[in-house]
Amino acid sequence: MVLVSSYCSSLVEFVTVRCRPFYLPREFTTIFIVRMYIPPSVNTKEALCELYRAISGLQNAHPDGLFITARDFNRANLKSVLPKFHQHVDFATRGVNTLDLVYTNIPGMYRAEPRPHLGYSDHISVMLISAYRPLIRCSKPILKLVKTWPEGATSALQDCFEFREAATNGDTTDLEEYMSSVISYISKCNDDVTISKSITVHSNQKPWMTAKMHALLKSRDSVFRAGDKDALRTAWAKLS
């Protein structure tokens, strides 16, 4: 857990920490937890603007992060500035009022349940129970047909690019027919030098997780198990 930022003014108080638990669904890169307090007598619009600037900046830098904003909002509604956030507490937390709210940027992320007061606090506790289903459990993997470029495919493709003259009709060049023939020829050459194979793609797989990246990760794990510190530094450098 790392402290990201803290802010305190007459409008709002909040602190932001970044977490990376041992287990985290692959679709999330990190977790940001924002604990805040907005006094009941302040201008909630101005207070929410301060909170919006802090959260939106982190969202721009970490678009795949999970954001949890919680604590005492009093009369403020975070959805007025962050409409894509979802509120999970649906019961009173102080007397008959629902003041302690939990917002996340993922719908159905948690199920909230009331718990007894802590110490002498006049607010009850809120327990969050995870209700999120990882993407890999929600959808089946897809079988895709991809083309791979074997060694020497680029030079072989260059050798076969010898286009014939454009089709003519008297003094007029039929550009549409010529374009069609060129595209068809390029497609044929591409099919001749590449190899098609089937791969399995999971719903939570990142686009940058290629075969080369898998090989680098496998190499890193191998040298880590062997205890070779120099080779491990080299493997980390290649990954970064």
N, C-alpha and C positions, 0 to 999 in steps of 0.2 A: 504494500500500500504506500502510495507516494502523495504528498501534499502538492496539489496543482496550484491552488490560489485561495485567497481569503479576502473578504471584503466586509467593511463595517461602516455604516452611515446611519443617519437618522431615519432613512427610508427602509433599509433592508440590511440584514446581516446574513452572510452565507460563507460556507467553506466548501471547497471542492477537492475530493481525493480521487486518485486513479488506482484501480485494482486490477490485478491479473491473477485470478484464482487458478488452482492446479487444474481443474476441469472447467472448460469454457467451450460452448458450442462453436464450431468452426466459423459460422457466419458472423460471429462477433469477434472483433480484434482486441477489445478492452472494455472495461466498465468504469464509468464515471459516476460517482455518488455526490450529489449536491445537498447539503444539509442547510436549511435556511429558516429565517424567521422574519415575518413582516408584521410590524406593530399594527394594532387595529385602528389607530387614529391617523395614519399617514395617507398620502395620496397613492393609492394602489397602482395607478397607471404609471407613475414615475418609478415606483419600486420595481414593478415588473419589467420596465425598460432596462434597468440595471441588470436584472437577472437574465433577461433575454440576451444582452450583449455578451455576457460571460458564457452562456450555454451555446449560443449560435456559433461563436468563435471556435469552441471545441468541436462542435458538430462539423464545421467546415474542414477542420484539420483531421477529424476521425469519423468519416461518414459511416463506417461499419461498427461504430462503438455503441454500447448499450448505455443509456443515460437514465439515472434514477434521481429524481428530485423529491425530497420529502421534508416534512416537519410542519410547522405552524404557519399556515397561509392566512388565517383569519378570513377577511372578506375578499381576498385576491383570488383570481382565477387564472392559472397559468396558461390555459388554452386560449385566452384572449391574445396572447403574444406568440405562443407556440401551438398552433391548432392541431398539429400532428401528434402531440403528446396525449396520453390517455391516463385518466385518473382511476385508481383502483379501490379506494376506500368508500364504502356505501353505508356507513353507520356513524352514529354520533360518537365523538371522541372527547367532548367536554360538556357534560350536562346533556342538553338536547341539541347541541350544535356540533356540526362536523367541521372542525378546524384543522385537524392534523391530516394532511392529504399526502398521497404518494402518486407521483406522475412518472411515467416511463414513455419512451418513444416506440414501444412495441405493444400492440394491442393484446390483451389477455396474458400479459407476462406473469402477473401474480394474482393470487386470490387472497384478499385481506380478511383477517379474523380478529375480533376484539379480544384483548387479554387484560388482566387486572392492572391497577395502577402500580407504578414503581415508586416506592417510598411515600412521600407526602404530596406527590404531584396530583393536581386536580384533573389531569388529562389521563385517559386510559392508554394502555399500550396497544400497538397495532402489530400483529404478526403477519408477515408476508409468506405465503406458501407458493412455491413455484408452480405455475400452470402452463409453462411454455413447453411446446413440443419442438425439438430441433428439426430443422428442415429435412435432415436425412431420414427421419422417421415419418415425415408427412408425405413424402413422395418417393416413388420407386426410381432407381437409377435408369438412365437412358442410354441405349446403345447407339452410338454414332459412327458413321463411316467417314474417315478422314484420309487425306492423302499425305504421304510422307515422301521426303526427297532423299533418295539414297545417294551415296558418294558418287560424284561424277555426273549427277543429273543436270546441274546448271550448264556445264559445258556441252552436254548432249542436246540440251534444249536450244542453245545458241546455234549449234550446227544445223539444226533443221529449220531455222527461220530464213527461208529463201522464198519470198513472195513472188507470185507471178504478176504480170502486168495487169492493170485494171481493165475490166470488161468495157468495151466500147461499142457504140451503135452509131456508125458514121463518124461525125466529129464530136459526138457527145459521150462522156464517160458516165457509165452507170455506177455512181458512188454507192448506192444502197446495195447493189449486188456485190460490189467489190468489198465493202465493209463486212457483209455477211460471210463471204468466203474467207476473209482474213481471220475473223473471230472463230469460225469453225476450224480453220487450220491450226490456230493457236491452241484451241481446246484439245484437238487431236494430239498435237505435240506434247502438251502437258500430260495427257493421259498415258502417252507412250513412255515417258521418262519417270513418272511417279509410281508409287506403290500404294494401293488402297488397303486399309486395315480397319478393323472395328475396335472401338474403345468404349469403355463404360464411364459415363459422366454422372456424378452424384449432384444432387440439388444444392449442396452446400460447398461445392468445389469452386475455389477461386480461379479466375482466368489465368493468373500467373503461375498456378501450380502445374507446371508442364513436366514432361518426362525428364528434362534436364534438371529441373529443381528437385524432383524425387531422387535422382541419382546423387545430387550434391548432399541432400539430407541423409541418404543412406551412407555415403562416404563419411560424413561428419559423425554419425552414430558409431560407425565401425572404429574410427580412430579414438573416439571417446572411450569405448569399451576396452580398447587396447592400452589406454593410459598414455598415449603419445601426445604430450602437450604441444610440441612444435607443430606436429601434423594437424592438431586440433585448431591451432591459431590460423593455419593456412586454410583449413576447411571453412572456418568462420568468415575469413576474408573473402573467399569465393562466393559464399552465400550472400554477403552484404553488397 
